[in-house]
Structures are given as structure tokens and as C-alpha cells.
Amino acid sequence: MNPDKAKRLIRAVQDYRDDIANAKAELEDIWYELSGVKGVDFSKVKGTDFNEFKKVAHFQDKERDIRYWTKMIETAESNLARVEHILEELPDDIREAVVRIYIQGETYETVAREIHFSISGLYARIEKALMEI
């Protein structure tokens, strides 16, 4: 695998998790509204004339939103699965270093010092391990 692509995927783990959480919250709001619990009572909307066409258009808009947020979740979950696969394929010591550097945001220097590698040695081992995937 291209090491730069793998690093981008790994660095974005928190973004993928945030995307999933945000999309689920949006979907929850939409379903809450459409369930009738908070549903739109078109007869009580002031200043507008909600005829049957506008009611249908409103629900079509919500359907489009549901598809969008569902796709967002599927994409983020797919990317997380790819990251998990990448991490599973790495040797244990390199996996720990990759997680600490690319997900937790620690520096190469800190991680290299703790696992008794030179910075360039750690960088080379990570590059090699990612290329072998």
C-alpha cells in the first residue's frame, strides 16, 4: 500500500468517528421529526400554504437527507474498516508506534526514544511496514 495514503487514512480516524456521530445525530433528528412525535403539522404552519404538493416535497427533501447521512456513515465506516485492516497487518511494535504518532498525535522523537529507535530508523520501519501491506 502507498505509505502516504495509509498515513492519511490513519490520521483521519477521529474525523471518521466524528462523521459517524454527526450523521447519526442528524438521522435521529430526521426520524424524530418524521415519526410524528415532533412531526410537522402542516395545518399549523403560519404564513405558508402547505398544500399536498408541498407536503410531498418536504418528505422528498427528508428522504434525500436520509440518503445523504446514510451514505456519510457508510463511507466513514468503510474508511475505519480500512484503517483497522492496515493496523492489523502491522507488526505489534510498529502498530503501537503508528497509533501513537498518527492517531494520538505524539511526535516521532518521543515515540522513537521510548521504544529505543532512532527517529530515522522508526520512520524507515513504519514506511517499510506500510509498503508491505
C-alpha positions in Angstrom: 0.0 0.0 0.0 1.1 3.5 -0.6 2.5 4.7 2.8 1.3 8.3 2.3 -2.2 7.1 1.6 -2.2 4.8 4.6 -1.0 7.7 6.8 -3.8 9.9 5.6 -6.4 7.3 6.3 -4.9 6.6 9.8 -4.6 10.3 10.6 -8.3 10.8 9.8 -9.6 8.2 12.2 -11.1 10.8 14.6 -12.7 12.6 11.6 -14.4 9.4 10.6 -15.7 8.8 14.1 -17.0 12.4 14.2 -18.6 12.0 10.8 -20.4 8.9 12.0 -21.6 10.5 15.3 -22.8 13.7 13.4 -24.6 11.7 10.7 -26.3 9.5 13.3 -27.5 12.6 15.2 -28.8 14.1 12.0 -30.7 10.9 11.1 -32.1 10.7 14.6 -33.4 14.3 14.3 -35.0 13.5 10.9 -36.6 10.3 12.1 -37.8 12.0 15.2 -39.5 14.7 13.1 -41.0 12.2 10.6 -42.3 9.9 13.4 -44.9 12.4 14.2 -43.6 12.9 17.7 -42.1 16.2 16.7 -43.6 15.9 13.2 -44.5 18.9 11.2 -48.2 19.7 11.5 -48.7 21.4 8.1 -52.1 22.8 9.1 -50.5 24.9 11.8 -47.6 26.4 9.8 -48.3 30.1 9.6 -47.5 32.3 6.7 -47.4 29.5 4.2 -49.9 27.4 2.2 -48.9 23.8 2.7 -50.8 22.0 0.0 -50.4 18.3 -0.8 -47.6 19.1 -3.2 -45.6 20.9 -0.6 -46.1 18.1 1.9 -44.8 15.6 -0.6 -41.8 17.9 -1.4 -41.0 18.2 2.3 -40.9 14.4 2.6 -38.8 14.0 -0.5 -36.3 16.5 0.9 -36.1 14.4 4.1 -35.6 11.3 2.0 -32.7 12.9 0.2 -31.3 14.0 3.6 -31.6 10.4 4.9 -29.8 9.0 1.9 -27.0 11.6 2.3 -26.4 10.9 6.0 -26.7 7.2 5.5 -24.0 7.4 2.8 -21.8 9.5 5.1 -22.0 6.7 7.7 -21.2 4.0 5.2 -18.2 5.9 3.8 -16.8 6.7 7.3 -17.3 3.1 8.5 -15.7 1.8 5.3 -12.7 4.0 5.9 -12.5 2.9 9.6 -12.5 -0.7 8.5 -9.6 0.0 6.1 -7.7 1.6 8.9 -8.3 -1.4 11.1 -7.1 -3.7 8.4 -3.9 -1.7 7.9 -3.3 -1.7 11.7 -3.9 -5.4 11.9 -1.3 -6.1 9.2 1.4 -4.2 11.0 3.9 -5.8 13.5 2.9 -5.1 17.1 5.7 -2.7 17.8 5.2 -0.7 14.6 1.4 -0.7 15.1 1.8 0.8 18.6 4.1 3.5 17.1 1.7 4.2 14.2 -1.2 4.6 16.6 0.7 6.9 18.9 2.1 9.1 16.1 -0.8 9.2 13.6 -3.9 8.8 15.8 -2.8 10.1 19.2 -0.6 12.9 17.8 2.7 12.1 19.5 6.0 13.0 17.8 8.3 10.6 16.1 11.0 11.8 18.6 9.0 10.9 21.7 7.9 7.5 20.4 11.4 6.6 19.0 13.0 7.5 22.3 10.6 5.3 24.3 11.0 2.2 22.0 14.7 2.7 21.7 14.9 3.5 17.9 16.4 6.5 16.2 13.9 8.8 14.6 15.1 7.9 11.1 15.1 4.2 12.0 11.5 4.4 13.2 10.4 6.4 10.2 12.0 3.8 7.9 10.4 0.9 9.7 7.0 2.5 9.5 7.4 3.2 5.8 8.6 -0.3 5.1 5.8 -1.9 7.1 3.2 0.2 5.3 4.6 -0.6 1.9 4.4 -4.4 2.7 0.7 -4.2 3.3 
